[in-house]
């Protein structure tokens, strides 16, 4: 995965997080609560884990499909 693709995926993760967090905050506020609560923390942890997973993947773009198969049976 190239760095440009990683940046785009990271931006997508951030946009998705802000959309879900805003919806969660709106529904909690209309219910009488002032904070997003534990679900907001779960969303935040998921965002951090997603971004770490995207950037942990190696950047090599080699399509190395010339490995030997074991065809003995």
C-alpha positions as CSV (number, residue, x, y, z in Angstrom):
1,X,0.0,0.0,0.0
2,X,1.5,3.3,-1.0
3,X,1.8,6.3,1.3
4,X,-0.8,8.2,-0.8
5,X,-3.3,5.4,-0.3
6,X,-2.5,5.3,3.4
7,X,-3.2,9.0,3.7
8,X,-6.5,8.7,1.9
9,X,-7.6,5.8,4.1
10,X,-6.6,7.7,7.2
11,X,-8.6,10.7,6.1
12,X,-11.6,8.4,5.4
13,X,-11.2,6.9,8.9
14,X,-11.2,10.4,10.5
15,X,-14.2,11.5,8.5
16,X,-16.1,8.4,9.5
17,X,-15.1,8.8,13.1
18,X,-16.3,12.5,13.2
19,X,-19.6,11.6,11.6
20,X,-20.3,8.7,14.0
21,X,-19.1,10.7,17.0
22,X,-21.3,13.6,16.0
23,X,-24.3,11.4,15.6
24,X,-23.6,9.7,18.9
25,X,-23.2,13.1,20.7
26,X,-26.4,14.4,19.1
27,X,-28.5,11.4,20.2
28,X,-27.0,11.4,23.7
29,X,-27.6,15.2,24.1
30,X,-31.2,14.8,23.0
31,X,-31.6,12.1,25.6
32,X,-30.5,14.5,28.3
33,X,-26.8,13.5,28.7
34,X,-24.0,15.9,28.4
35,X,-21.2,13.6,27.3
36,X,-20.9,10.8,24.7
37,X,-20.1,8.3,27.4
38,X,-18.4,4.9,27.0
39,X,-19.5,4.6,23.4
40,X,-17.5,7.7,22.5
41,X,-14.4,6.1,24.1
42,X,-15.1,2.9,22.1
43,X,-15.3,4.8,18.9
44,X,-12.1,6.7,19.7
45,X,-10.3,3.4,20.4
46,X,-11.5,2.0,17.2
47,X,-10.3,5.0,15.2
48,X,-6.9,4.7,16.8
49,X,-6.7,1.0,16.2
50,X,-7.8,1.5,12.5
51,X,-5.2,4.1,11.9
52,X,-2.5,2.0,13.5
53,X,-3.5,-1.0,11.4
54,X,-3.3,1.0,8.2
55,X,0.1,2.5,8.9
56,X,1.5,-0.8,10.3
57,X,1.1,-2.5,6.9
58,X,4.4,-2.6,5.0
59,X,4.8,-0.2,2.0
60,X,6.3,-2.8,-0.4
61,X,4.2,-3.1,-3.5
62,X,5.9,-6.2,-4.8
63,X,3.6,-8.7,-6.4
64,X,5.9,-11.6,-5.7
65,X,3.9,-14.6,-7.0
66,X,6.8,-16.8,-8.2
67,X,7.1,-19.0,-5.1
68,X,7.4,-22.8,-5.4
69,X,4.4,-24.9,-4.5
70,X,4.9,-28.3,-2.8
71,X,3.1,-30.7,-5.2
72,X,4.2,-33.9,-3.5
73,X,1.4,-36.1,-2.3
